[in-house]
Amino acid sequence: MASSALISPEALHARIKKDRLRTALQAPISAPMYCVLYLKEKRECRSPWFARREHAQAALDLMQAKYGKGKAIVYVD
């Protein structure tokens, strides 16, 4: 029975490469969703969920123009 100290560097490299390929090919669980959180009259509000980052960015620009630059952020789930 061989221990891990006796594994050749080539075999170890091949095993690491195989592990990286296996994990790299896994599909994500779900696509990220985006939401804009903003403060309105000292209360936290949120926009509807967006599937595209561009739509969330457009909503963020609108909320920052309306309520202030530091009062709106994009939340990614």
LUMVEXDO-911771 format. One record per residue (C-alpha): residue number from 1; x, y, z. Coordinates in steps of 0.05 Angstrom, whole numbers, plus 5000, padded with zeros to 4 digits. Layout:
<sites>
SITE    k     X     Y     Z
SITE  NUM     X     Y     Z
...
</sites>
This chain:
<sites>
SITE    k     X     Y     Z
SITE    1  5000  5000  5000
SITE    2  5031  5066  4979
SITE    3  5025  5129  5020
SITE    4  5015  5199  4992
SITE    5  5089  5214  5004
SITE    6  5108  5160  4952
SITE    7  5064  5187  4896
SITE    8  5105  5214  4838
SITE    9  5100  5288  4823
SITE   10  5073  5271  4753
SITE   11  5017  5228  4782
SITE   12  5000  5282  4833
SITE   13  4998  5335  4779
SITE   14  4953  5291  4735
SITE   15  4905  5280  4794
SITE   16  4901  5354  4810
SITE   17  4889  5370  4736
SITE   18  4833  5318  4733
SITE   19  4800  5347  4795
SITE   20  4803  5418  4767
SITE   21  4771  5395  4701
SITE   22  4716  5358  4737
SITE   23  4697  5417  4781
SITE   24  4704  5468  4725
SITE   25  4652  5433  4682
SITE   26  4597  5434  4733
SITE   27  4538  5478  4716
SITE   28  4518  5533  4764
SITE   29  4458  5518  4808
SITE   30  4420  5578  4781
SITE   31  4433  5644  4745
SITE   32  4446  5704  4789
SITE   33  4387  5751  4801
SITE   34  4395  5825  4813
SITE   35  4355  5873  4857
SITE   36  4365  5947  4873
SITE   37  4361  5966  4947
SITE   38  4350  6040  4962
SITE   39  4332  6085  5020
SITE   40  4267  6124  5014
SITE   41  4249  6170  5073
SITE   42  4296  6131  5120
SITE   43  4264  6065  5101
SITE   44  4296  6010  5060
SITE   45  4259  5992  4996
SITE   46  4275  5945  4939
SITE   47  4261  5940  4866
SITE   48  4234  5878  4831
SITE   49  4283  5823  4814
SITE   50  4321  5829  4748
SITE   51  4351  5772  4708
SITE   52  4400  5816  4671
SITE   53  4454  5859  4702
SITE   54  4442  5914  4650
SITE   55  4369  5923  4673
SITE   56  4391  5926  4746
SITE   57  4444  5978  4728
SITE   58  4391  6021  4693
SITE   59  4346  6016  4754
SITE   60  4406  6034  4799
SITE   61  4420  6096  4757
SITE   62  4347  6118  4763
SITE   63  4345  6107  4839
SITE   64  4411  6142  4850
SITE   65  4386  6202  4809
SITE   66  4321  6203  4848
SITE   67  4344  6189  4920
SITE   68  4419  6205  4920
SITE   69  4484  6173  4899
SITE   70  4499  6137  4964
SITE   71  4428  6113  4977
SITE   72  4422  6057  4926
SITE   73  4460  5992  4913
SITE   74  4453  5930  4870
SITE   75  4442  5865  4909
SITE   76  4462  5800  4875
SITE   77  4430  5734  4897
</sites>
